Amino acid sequence: MLVAGHTGLEQKDPSSNKVLATYFYKDMDGISEVSDYPGGFVIVKANFGRLHLFASEGREELICRLQEEAMSTVGLAVRRKEPVRLEQFTTAKFGQFSEDEFVTSISEF
């Protein structure tokens, strides 16, 4: 379950309503829709450009609410970025650390 909270996008456990993770507005570089994934959108994190993929039936409403909360409570504008494809997300999900040299093990046991 996703909720646009006062400080960030909260990912909650639907059964217990416990917050599992918070994606803070201050750490967001932007948000992009995933064009070939129904209800999919990606949060682009600042600094390293790491991508976090989510899906929601109410994607448009959630994104608008997220932008409103970020502006009214924190004073930050969460910009919309160009839509991406699922394949682009898969290859760039670790941001600037998506290259083979960063994701390949140096040694295995």
Buried (B, 14 or more C-beta within 10 A) or exposed (E): EBBBBEBBBBBBEEEEEEEEEBBBBEBBBBBBBBEEBEBBBBBBBEEEBBBBBBEBEEBEEBBEBBBEBBEEBBEBEBEEEEBBEBEBBEEBBBBEEBEEEEEEEEEEE
